[in-house]
Amino acid sequence: MSYQRLPYQNDLWSHRYPKLASIMSDNKPGEPEDLVKPALGYLSGIPPTHGACRLKSLAKQPVSIYLPDGSVPNFINNVSQTGCWFSFDKCPNRPAYEKAKRPISMPYYRDMNAEMKDNSGTDETICLNKVSEMVSKCGNGSSFAVIFGPTGAMTLGGDGCYFATYGCPRVKSMASGFIRDAWAEQHVNGAHEESACLSRALPQWRYCGSDPAFPLASIYKPTGHIKVAGAGCWIKAQKCPADNSLKHMFYDSFGATYLLTDDDIESCFSRAEYFWRKCGSHSEYKVTAYFRPAGKSQSFP
């Protein structure tokens, strides 16, 4: 026997009064007992009019890291927006690659034959991961940058552990650029252990005051791998077939404003799945969320 709707809709009442039950069946009498919807009433005064919903102003993007990551244009190396490019300061085994020995009009090197074989000209990850290969070709003492033209993302190759920084407010240092992390190399073998080198970004950013205007990246030059510490939740999509307007990498200003993604790591990481679905749910194209205040990231799927 069902008593979910009151009145006139339980089985006993319908059995005793079938004609009335038939008449009432189209009138949808009453709400279910647990779903009564209260309505506001005003005993005096003039009820307010319904206006447009007011949205908050979206959070402003924190300062991007000094080392271009694709979130902003690359102002350090001016290359074409196609292909995978190299800027060699030193390449002992192949000195012809070095900028000082190349034509002034062509300071950057591009291996188009390699791009045709390995897709490094169209895939950012493949391009930036060519650091180890090029370190091997150039030999000891090499020093160079790799730049992915379509996004401007870049990294460094060579020897040692480095910071990419705008400075350190706590010690009133405004020195910006690529600075060798001598402490890491002397105390934690940062020149030869990638994890030791990359673990330095977060404590150094905190030591300098955790200032959103001074993000910092650690770079392990033998592989070119980086880790970033700073402010905000950042999203990076390999590709977004369903939404061409979505930037390759961007600050999640909506999430920061309404979902606390700048402060809650799980909220930030959940946005990777959201944008993956927004981009069409393609299993071959991952979306990564970077929670910079903790120096951590998570990809989906």
URDA-V277765 format. One record per pair of residues at least 6 apart in sequence whose C-alpha atoms are under 7 Angstrom apart, sorted by the first residue. I is the first residue (numbers start at 1). J is the second residue. Records with the same first field share a line. If there is no record, write none. Layout:
I = J / J
This chain:
1 = 10 / 11
2 = 10 / 11
3 = 10
4 = 32 / 33
5 = 30 / 31 / 32 / 33
6 = 30 / 32 / 33
7 = 30
14 = 21
58 = 253 / 254 / 257
59 = 253 / 256 / 257
60 = 253
61 = 251 / 253
62 = 212 / 213 / 231 / 232
63 = 212 / 213
65 = 215 / 216
66 = 164 / 165 / 166 / 177
67 = 164
68 = 74 / 152 / 153 / 154
69 = 152 / 153 / 154
70 = 151 / 152 / 153 / 248 / 249
71 = 248 / 249 / 250
73 = 152
74 = 152
79 = 149
80 = 149
81 = 149 / 150
82 = 121 / 149 / 150
83 = 121 / 122 / 148 / 149
84 = 110 / 120 / 121 / 127 / 147 / 148 / 149
85 = 108 / 109 / 110 / 146 / 147 / 148 / 149
86 = 108 / 109 / 110 / 144 / 145 / 146 / 147
87 = 99 / 108 / 109 / 144 / 145 / 146
88 = 97 / 98 / 99 / 143 / 144 / 145
89 = 98 / 99 / 143 / 144
90 = 98 / 141 / 142 / 143 / 144
91 = 97 / 98 / 138 / 139 / 142 / 143
92 = 138 / 139 / 141 / 142
93 = 137 / 138 / 139
94 = 138
96 = 102
97 = 109
99 = 107 / 108
115 = 121
120 = 126 / 127
121 = 127
124 = 148
127 = 148
128 = 146 / 154 / 155
131 = 157 / 223 / 224
132 = 222 / 223
135 = 142 / 157 / 158 / 222
141 = 158 / 159
142 = 158 / 159
143 = 157 / 158
144 = 156 / 157 / 158
145 = 154 / 155 / 156 / 157
146 = 154 / 155 / 156
147 = 153 / 154 / 155
148 = 154
155 = 224
156 = 221 / 224
157 = 221 / 222 / 223 / 224
158 = 221 / 222
159 = 191 / 221 / 222
160 = 191 / 220 / 221 / 222
161 = 180 / 181 / 185 / 190 / 191 / 197 / 219 / 220 / 221
162 = 178 / 179 / 180 / 181 / 218 / 219 / 220
163 = 178 / 179 / 180 / 181 / 216 / 217 / 218 / 219
164 = 177 / 178 / 179 / 216 / 217 / 218
165 = 176 / 177 / 178 / 215 / 216 / 217
166 = 174 / 175 / 176 / 177 / 214
167 = 173 / 174 / 175 / 176 / 214
168 = 174 / 208
169 = 208 / 209
170 = 208 / 209
184 = 190 / 197
185 = 191
188 = 196
189 = 196
190 = 196 / 197
191 = 197
194 = 220
197 = 218 / 220
198 = 218 / 219 / 220 / 226 / 227
200 = 218
201 = 216 / 217 / 218 / 227 / 228 / 229
202 = 229 / 294 / 295
205 = 215 / 216 / 229 / 230
210 = 230
212 = 230 / 231
215 = 229 / 230
216 = 228 / 229 / 230
217 = 226 / 227 / 228 / 229
218 = 226 / 227 / 228
219 = 225 / 226 / 227
220 = 226
227 = 295
228 = 292 / 295
229 = 292 / 293 / 294 / 295
230 = 292 / 293
231 = 292 / 293
232 = 251 / 262 / 291 / 292 / 293
233 = 251 / 252 / 261 / 262 / 268 / 289 / 290 / 291 / 292
234 = 250 / 251 / 252 / 289 / 290 / 291
235 = 249 / 250 / 251 / 252 / 272 / 288 / 289 / 290
236 = 248 / 249 / 250 / 287 / 288 / 289
237 = 248 / 249 / 286 / 287 / 288
238 = 285 / 286 / 287
239 = 285
240 = 279
241 = 279 / 280
242 = 278 / 279 / 280
243 = 279
255 = 261
256 = 262
259 = 267
260 = 267
261 = 267 / 268
265 = 291
268 = 289 / 291
269 = 289 / 298
271 = 289
272 = 287 / 288 / 289 / 299 / 300
273 = 300
275 = 287
276 = 286 / 287 / 300
283 = 301
286 = 299 / 300 / 301
287 = 299 / 300
288 = 297 / 298 / 299 / 300
289 = 297 / 298 / 299
290 = 296 / 297 / 298
291 = 297
